Amino acid sequence: MQPHPFQPGLSPRQHTTLMALGLLAFMAALMLVADPTLAGTGGSEFNPLYTKLSDWMTGYLGRVVAAVFIIVGLVAGVTRGSVMGFVFGVAAGTGLFLAPNVIDATVSATLPLLA
């Protein structure tokens, strides 16, 4: 096996490993010099959009889409001869309808203070 032309004495596999380690070190150095960000401290301009989407998902539009998911899953289950299409349709409809509550509970969750 001939040595790689850029690094005499190294095999192509060793050269690839060396390049990967160099890239990893470079990425680690970039992470050390990056400015910290404060996530979740702003974005109030998106509140009306989130409220609108949440209302759609839990209102009549969400119920219609959930029903469509169930019907399509039922049809897919019948054509395949399996109940899994119906199960996935029910899961998608339920997930769509409950997603705003799950998101709100996850984002606003707090840990109790330990005494």
C-alpha positions as a printed Julia matrix, in Angstrom:
115×3 Matrix{Float64}:
   0.0    0.0    0.0
   1.42   3.36  -0.99
   1.55   6.23   1.52
  -0.81   9.15   1.03
   0.81  11.93  -1.06
   0.04  14.68   1.49
   1.41  12.93   4.57
   4.4   10.73   3.77
   4.5    7.63   5.92
   0.75   7.54   6.7
  -1.72   5.14   5.19
  -4.95   6.56   3.74
  -6.86   5.2    6.73
  -4.49   6.91   9.18
  -4.75  10.13   7.18
  -8.56   9.98   7.31
  -8.48   9.37  11.07
  -6.08  12.27  11.54
  -8.32  14.56   9.47
 -11.4   13.51  11.48
  -9.61  14.2   14.78
  -8.52  17.6   13.49
 -12.09  18.45  12.49
 -13.36  17.34  15.91
 -10.76  19.51  17.66
 -11.72  22.48  15.48
 -15.42  22.03  16.3
 -14.64  21.77  20.02
 -12.63  25.0   19.82
 -15.55  26.73  18.09
 -17.89  25.63  20.85
 -15.57  27.08  23.48
 -15.45  30.53  21.89
 -19.18  30.76  21.05
 -21.27  33.29  22.95
 -23.87  31.73  25.24
 -27.49  32.24  24.26
 -30.5   32.53  26.48
 -33.23  30.38  25.03
 -36.84  30.98  25.89
 -36.44  34.56  27.08
 -38.24  36.32  24.27
 -40.31  35.83  21.19
 -43.53  37.4   22.39
 -44.18  38.47  18.79
 -44.98  34.79  18.03
 -47.6   34.53  20.78
 -50.55  35.37  18.47
 -49.36  32.77  15.94
 -49.01  30.08  18.61
 -52.42  30.96  20.02
 -54.0   30.76  16.55
 -52.4   27.37  15.78
 -53.31  26.03  19.21
 -56.92  27.17  18.77
 -57.07  25.52  15.36
 -55.67  22.24  16.67
 -58.01  22.03  19.67
 -61.05  23.55  17.94
 -63.27  22.26  15.2
 -60.49  22.28  12.6
 -58.4   19.98  14.78
 -61.38  17.69  15.32
 -62.03  17.49  11.58
 -58.37  16.74  10.82
 -58.29  14.13  13.61
 -61.4   12.5   12.15
 -59.81  12.5    8.7
 -56.69  10.84  10.15
 -58.87   8.13  11.69
 -60.86   7.58   8.47
 -57.72   7.41   6.32
 -56.15   5.02   8.83
 -59.27   2.88   8.77
 -59.23   2.75   4.96
 -55.5    1.94   4.96
 -56.11  -0.8    7.52
 -58.92  -2.34   5.5
 -56.9   -2.31   2.25
 -53.89  -3.91   3.93
 -55.95  -6.31   5.99
 -54.36  -5.02   9.18
 -55.59  -3.05  12.16
 -52.32  -1.06  12.32
 -53.52   1.57   9.84
 -56.46   2.32  12.1
 -54.17   2.4   15.15
 -51.84   4.88  13.46
 -54.81   7.01  12.4
 -56.14   7.14  15.96
 -52.64   7.89  17.29
 -52.13  10.72  14.76
 -55.55  12.22  15.49
 -55.04  12.02  19.24
 -51.52  13.41  18.96
 -52.73  16.34  16.89
 -55.54  17.15  19.3
 -53.42  16.84  22.46
 -50.21  18.42  21.13
 -50.88  21.98  22.42
 -51.5   20.69  25.96
 -48.34  18.58  25.85
 -46.29  21.5   24.54
 -47.65  23.88  27.19
 -47.03  21.37  29.97
 -43.5   20.65  28.76
 -42.43  24.25  28.25
 -43.97  25.6   31.44
 -42.84  22.72  33.67
 -40.94  23.75  36.78
 -39.12  21.79  39.4
 -40.28  22.18  42.99
 -37.84  23.83  45.35
 -36.12  21.44  47.64
 -36.37  22.48  51.29
